[in-house]
Amino acid sequence: MSSEKESPGAAHEPEQLALIRETVRTAKVPRAKPRTWRGAALAKELPVARVVVNKGSLHLDQFFDYAVPEELDEAAQPGVRVRVRFGAGAHQVKNGRREGGRLIDGFLVERRATSDYSGPLAALADVVSPEPVLGPEQLGLARAVADRYAGSLADVLQLAVPPRSARAEGRPSPEPLPPPAAPEPASWTRYERGPAFLDSLARGGTPRAVWNALPGPHWAEEIARAVGATLASGRGALVVVPDGRAADRVDAALTAVLGEGRHALLTADAGPEKRYAQWLAVRRGAVRAVVGTRAAMFAPVRDLGLVALWDDGDGSHSEPHAPQPHAREVLLLRAAHDRCAFLLGSTACTVEAAQLVESGWAKGLFAGRDQVRRAAPLIRTVGDGELARDEAARAARLPSLAWQTVREGLRTGPVLVQVPRRGYVPRLACERCRTPARCRHCAGPLEAPEQQELHCGWCGRGAGDWHCVECGSTRLRAQIVGARRTAEELGRAFPAVPVRTSGRDHVLDTVPGRPALVVSTPGAEPVAEGGYAAALLLDGWAMLGRPDLRAGEEALRRWIDAASLVRGQPEGGTVVVVAEPTLRPVQALVRWDPVGHAQRELAERAELGFPPVSRMAAVTGPPEAVEGLLAAAGLPSDAEILGPVPLPVVRPGGPRRPGDPPPGEQWERALVRVPPGSGAALAAALKQARAARLTRGGGDPVRIRVDPPDIG
C-alpha cells in the first residue's frame, strides 16, 4: 500500500502498538493456581508432610498426610503455613497422585518418612511462607485446649496464630537484649510473701501464687516488677489483662521499670500488621516479655518462666469464638506444660482463685490487715431500712448519706458514681430476708417469666410449694433494674460541677484530679489523677439480683474495682454502697475481705455441687437435636443431666448476644454436670457425639460449651 493512501493517523500506529505492548507487560499478572505436581519427583528424605488443615469441623479434627514435591523440600519445614487441596475423592487419582479438591490453608506440623494412610497422597500445593509460626510447644498447648473444651485443633490455632502479613515477615526483628538486673521489691514489701515471690522468680524458681492486690494504682508496677525478676533469670514472661486500658497501664509500667525494647504489646488496637510484627518478634526470640489482651494467652514466648493473669473474673477473658476457652484455664495449662511460675492477681478474688489456694496448687499472696486498712477507703452502707426512713431518698432516689458524701468529696477532688448497666434480668429472692430462691432438686435459680408458674431455670422442675430455707417465708420479690434517673438527679443537684460519663459507647481512660462528677457503668470507670475523693455505688440490688450463680461474686468484684480507685481512708476516701448491709457481698466489701467471701462461696458450692467444684457443659439447640445428641453421647456414669429448659425466643430485629438462638426459633438448653475428675471424659464424650452427627452429613445446629461462664 502506498503512502499516499494511508489514513491520517497511520503514522502513529507503531507508537500506539508500543504503548499497548508496554501496558500489557506492566499489567498485574493473575496468580496461577497452585500446581498438582503431577509427575514431579518427591523429596528424597521425609517425603510425607503431616498437616493440620484449616477446617474447624469436629469430624475433621485430625492430621492429614500429603506428599512433598522435591521443589518444596527446603521450604516445607515444620511450623510453616501451607496450601493444600482438600476434599478430593478416591477416584480422582492420576499417575499415583490424588488430585482435585479445593485449596485451603493449613500448617505443616511434621515431616515423616512414611504415611499411616495406605492410599495415594495428594501433594502439597504450595508453601505460603518459609517463616515457621507454629512450634511444638504451641501445637501441644492448642491440642490440650481443644480437648478440654470439646473443640477442634484448627479452631484453637485460629486463635493462637494471627493472620499473616508479608510486609511484617519481610522485616527483621530487633536483636534481643541481655537480661536486666532484678528490680527492687518496692511496693511488693506490703505483702507478707511479696519479696520472697520476686526473689524466687529472679533465681529461676517456679512459684505459683494467687495475689489479692491492695487497692490503689500500684498493681501495674507490681506486675512489671514480677516480669523484670523473671527476665533477670534469663526466662520469658507473659501477662494477660482484660482490656486495652489495663494493657496500656502495664505497658507503661514495664517501660518505666525495664526500659524500652524488652517487651511487646499485643492488642487489637495496634492493627494487624504492627501486631503481627510484634508477635513475630516474640516468636523469633527478639522479645522475651509480652503483655496483651485475651488473644495474647497463646503468645509463643521463648523459655517461658512466668504466666500472669490480671482480674480473672472479668468477662473479657472468656473467648467468644469456638471453642470459647477462658484465659485463666489456658494459662493454667501453660503453667503445667511449660513448668513455669504462675501469678493470678486481682483486687477481688474469684471462687476459682480460692480453689487454687485451697487445693494447695498455689499459695496465697496477701497483705496484712494493717496494710489493708491503710490502703482501702472507708465503706458505708445504706440499706432498705434507711431508704424507707429517708425523705431525700424517697424524693430523689438518693439517700441523704450519699448527698453528704458527694458534697464533702467535691471539695477535694472528683467523685465517682457507679450506675448498673441496663438489661440485668432480676432474680427472685425471699421478700423478707433476700435469700436467693433456688430449686430443691438441683439448687438452680427459680424463675417465673411473664407471671408463669414458678420453675427451675436449670432442670425445669416446678416449684409451686417453694418456701425460704432461711426464714420460712413464702413470698418472693424481684429487684428493680436501672439507675439512669438517679445519675440525672446528681447532675441537677450540683449544677456548678462538671459531669462526665463513661460507658459502653464512650469509655474514658483517665480524668483530672479536679472536682467533678464521673458517672460510669461497671468496668468503665476511668482512673482519676490522685484518686477519687469519694464514690457512690448505686442500686446494689440491680447487680445482686441477676439470675446468675456468680451474681454476688460479680457484684463484689465490681464494687471493689471501683472502690480501689478511691483514696485510702487516711486520706479521707469514702465509699457509699446502696445495698442491704446484712448481705454477704456487702459485708465482705465493708471488711474489704474478698478472699474470705470467695472461700465461703467455694464451701457453699462444694456442698451444692456447683462449679468450679464440679464441671459443667451446656448443650444448646433445637429440642430434637439436643435430645438426640444427649441420647447418643456416651456420658460418664456419674454425669447428671439438668433440663432441658426452653430459652427465651429472640425476636427478629432485636439485640442478640453471642450464643443466642436464631431469631424466632425456640431452642432449649441442657446442663450436664459431673464431679471432679470426670471433666475430660465429659468433654470427650460430647465432642465424639457431635462429630458423629456431623459425619452423617448435613448441618448440626447443636452448640456445646464446656464450663459456661453464665449458668443461671
Secondary structure, DSSP 8 states (H G I E B T S, - for coil): --GGGS-TTGGGHHHHHHHHHHHHHHS----------TT--B-SSS-EEEEEES---GGG-S-EEEE-BGGGTTT--TT-EEEEEE---TT-EETTEE--SEEEEEEEEEEESS-S--S--BB--EEEES-----HHHHHHHHHHHHHTT--HHHHHHHHS----HHHHHS--------------GGGGGBTTHHHHHHHHHTT---EEEEE--SSTTHHHHHHHHHHHHHHTT-EEEEE-SSHHHHHHHHHHHHHHH-TTSEEEE-GGG-HHHHHHHHHHHHTTS--EEEESGGGGG---TTEEEEEEE-TTSGGGB-SSTT--BHHHHHHHHHHHHT-EEEEEESS--HHHHHHHHTTSSEEE-B-HHHHHHHS-EEEEE-HHHHHH-HHHHHHSS-HHHHHHHHHHTTTS-EEEE---TT-----EETTT--B-B-TTT--BEE-GGG---EETTT--B-TT---TTT----EE------HHHHHHHHHH-TTS-EEEESSSS--SEE-SSS-EEEE-TT---EETT-BSEEEE--HHHHHTSSSTTHHHHHHHHHHHHHTTB--GGGT-EEEEES-TTSHHHHHHHHT-HHHHHHHHHHHHHHHT-TTTSEEEEEEE-HHHHHHHHHHS---TT-EEEEEEE-----TTS---TT---TT---EEEEEEE-TT-HHHHHHHHHHHHHHHHHTSS----EEEES-S---
